[in-house]
Amino acid sequence: MKLEIYKPLWGHVGSIEDAISQAIEAGFDGIEGPVPADPGKRKRFGALLKESGLSLIAEVTTGGNYVPDPTAHPGDHLEDLREGIERSLPLKPRFVNTQAGLDAWNLEMQIEFHRRILDLESEYGIPISVETHRSRSMFHPWVTREILEAVPDLSITCDFSHWCCVTERLVMNDDLVMLAFIASRCRHVHARVGYDQGPQVPDPRAPEYAEAVASHRAWWEVIWNLREDSECEITTMTPEFGTDGYLHLEPYTRKPVADLWEVNAWMGRQLREWFGKGM
C-alpha cells in the first residue's frame, strides 16, 4: 500500500505558489485545503496543481465557517456542502474532506444528516470523508460510533487529537474494540497530535510529549493495518498542525513556541519513516 502525504493550506503563510513549492520540497504528494470561491483564483489554483503534479484533497466546511453557526439547520449545512462540492469538482480532487454538522443536534438528526451526505456522494460521484472535529457532529468517539453504526457506508477522516482534548485523556487507548471499529471506517488521517489539555501539543518533537506521539502513532497504525488488510492501494495522511489558537504562543510577545511548517514537515518525515516502507 502506498502512502500519500498532503500539505495543509490551513496555517500556511504566503502564496499558493509558495505552498506548492514547500510541498514539493518536502516530498509531499498533494495539497489539502478549500478551493477558492473566486473563479479566477480557482482557475489559477487548478493550473498550478496540474503543472506541479500534486494531488488535491478539497476541504469543505458547513454551517457558515470552521466554527459552525449554532442556528444553522441541517439543510443549511447540506447546501454548504453541495456548493463546496460543485466548487471543487473542476479541480478533480481525490475526495472531499468535510467538517460537517453540529455537536448540539440529537442523534436522530445526526443520523439523518449523514445519510443525506451519502446521497450527495452518490449524486456527484465523488467520495466524501467526514472529519472528526470539535463543535461538529463527530465531536467525541461514542456519538461517532453510533452514527457509523447507523450509516454503514459513511467514511470518515480520523483526527484523534480533538477527542483527546474533549475527553481530557489519550482516549483511544481506553477501548481497543471501539478504536478498531472507527479505524475500519477511516478514509483519511489528519496526523496532528493532541493531549489531555488541547488538540495540539506545543511541539511533537519535545520529549515531554513522547507518550502522546506514541499513542497517536499506535492509533494510526491500526488504521494503516486495517486498510492494508483490505487491499487498499493508497492511504492519505495530512500533518495538520495549525494556527487559530492551536499553535501555542508566548504571553505578551505572541511569539510562536515552534515553527509551524517545520513541525508539519517533521511529521511528514515521521509518517514516511513509520508507514512509507511499502512505496
Residue, then its C-alpha position, 0 to 999 in steps of 0.5 A: m500500500k502506498l502512502e500519500i502525504y498532503k500539505p495543509l493550506w490551513g496555517h500556511v503563510g504566503s502564496i499558493e505558489d509558495a505552498i506548492s513549492q514547500a510541498i514539493e520540497a518536502g516530498f509531499d504528494g498533494i495539497e489539502g485545503p478549500v478551493p477558492a470561491d473566486p473563479g479566477k483564483r480557482k482557475r489559477f489554483g487548478a493550473l498550478l496543481k496540474e503543472s506541479g503534479l500534486s494531488l488535491i484533497a478539497e476541504v469543505t466546511t458547513g454551517g457558515n465557517y470552521v466554527p459552525d453557526p449554532t442556528a444553522h439547520p441541517g439543510d443549511h449545512l447540506e447546501d454548504l456542502r453541495e456548493g463546496i462540492e460543485r466548487s471543487l469538482p473542476l479541480k478533480p480532487r481525490f475526495v472531499n474532506t468535510q467538517a460537517g454538522l453540529d455537536a448540539w443536534n440529537l442523534e436522530m438528526q445526526i443520523e439523518f444528516h449523514r445519510r443525506i451526505l451519502d446521497l450527495e456522494s452518490e449524486y456527484g460521484i465523488p467520495i466524501s470523508v467526514e472529519t472528526h472535529r470539535s463543535r461538529s457532529m463527530f465531536h467525541p468517539w461514542v456519538t461517532r460510533e453510533i452514527l457509523e453504526a447507523v450509516p454503514d457506508l459513511s467514511i470518515t477522516c480520523d483526527f484523534s487529537h480533538w477527542c483527546c482534548v474533549t475527553e481530557r485523556l489519550v482516549m483511544n487507548d481506553d477501548l481497543v474494540m471501539l478504536a478498531f471499529i472507527a479505524s475500519r471506517c477511516r478514509h483519511v488521517h489528519a496526523r496532528v497530535g493532541y493531549d489531555q489539555g488541547p488538540q495540539v501539543p506545543d511541539p511533537r518533537a519535545p520529549e515531554y510529549a513522547e507518550a502522546v506521539a506514541s499513542h497517536r502513532a499506535w492509533w494510526e497504525v491500526i488504521w494503516n493495518l486495517r486498510e492494508d488488510s483490505e487491499c487498499e492501494i493508497t492511504t492519505m495522511t495530512p500533518e495538520f498542525g495549525t494556527d487559530g489558537y492551536l499553535h501555542l504562543e508566548p504571553y505578551t510577545r505572541k511569539p510562536v513556541a515552534d515553527l509551524w511548517e517545520v513541525n508539519a514537515w517533521m511529521g511528514r518525515q515521521l509518517r514516511e519513516w513509520f508507514g512509507k516502507g511499502m512505496 
